[in-house]
Amino acid sequence: MKKLSTVSKVYLVLVFIILYAPIFYLIFYSFNSGGSMNHFESFTLEHYKAIFDDSRLIVILMNTVIVALLSGLIATIIGTLGAIGIVSIKDHKMRNTLLSLNNVLIVSPDVVIGASFLILFTIIGIKLGFASVLISHVAFSIPIVVLMVLPKLLEMNTSLIDAAKDLGATKRDVLTRIILPYIQPGIFAGFFLALTYSLDDFAVTFFVTGNGFSTLSVEIYSMARAGISLTINAISGLVFFITVLVVIGYYFVTNRTKNNTSEGVHR
């Protein structure tokens, strides 16, 4: 394996400093007993305590987590079946067209997606709130799941499926015992990525939320507009902590899946 040069290492360090310095600066002052980020007076947890003492913020935090989990789960199911359906299409032009449409949704600006859903929900009469946010998050998460699952499907040896069919396996058996176990790492990757996107989303949620329903990203924006408060730092710190836990969970699950797969091969 080729080693990185000194210039490359310095460049990587600078990139990570630029990316993480503002985050750690924000979190550092969330423990400040003073009311500003100009001077650190002393260590305190009062800003975090203020979050858990505020029942409204707790409800908003629960809303954010519930929407992220549900949208991630639903998007993973639909996206996985969609990826399997795309790969099973024999017509290469049709397959490439569907893949292109999927990729367009990924690179489309969040503002455009949010505005489109707002217009759609207004036309069909869906009230803005939990349902509208959940549907929107599922919709923009599905293409991500498809993109994560497709590589595993494409690298899969089709002779495994043919052998299973020759041995009398039904379509259900092929799906549950051959395809899904093989593409499991891609499924987990899609789920955790969809979960992270949902937790962090602001633009789409801002358009489709309403009727008292809110998520952390929208609430942080509203609080920031009202004035700088170190409670915002504490909320941001919690969101960052939750995201880190999701990433750690993803690596733990994928490593465990790889180990189980390798043990199965050796057997």
Buried (B, 14 or more C-beta within 10 A) or exposed (E): EEEEEEEEEEEEEEEEEEEEEEEEEBBEBBBBEEEEBEEEEEEBEEBBEBBEEEEEBEEBBEBBBEBBBBBBBBBBBBBBBBBBEBBEBEEEEEBEEBBEEBEEBEEEEBEEBBBBBBEBBEEEEBEBBBEBBBBBBBBBBBBBBBBBBBBBBEEBEEEEBEEBBEEEBEEEEBBEEBBEEBBBBBBBBBBBBBBBBBBBBBBBBBBBBBEEBBBBBBBBBEBEEEEEBBBBBBBBBBBBEBBEEBEEEBEEBBEEBEEEBEEEEEE
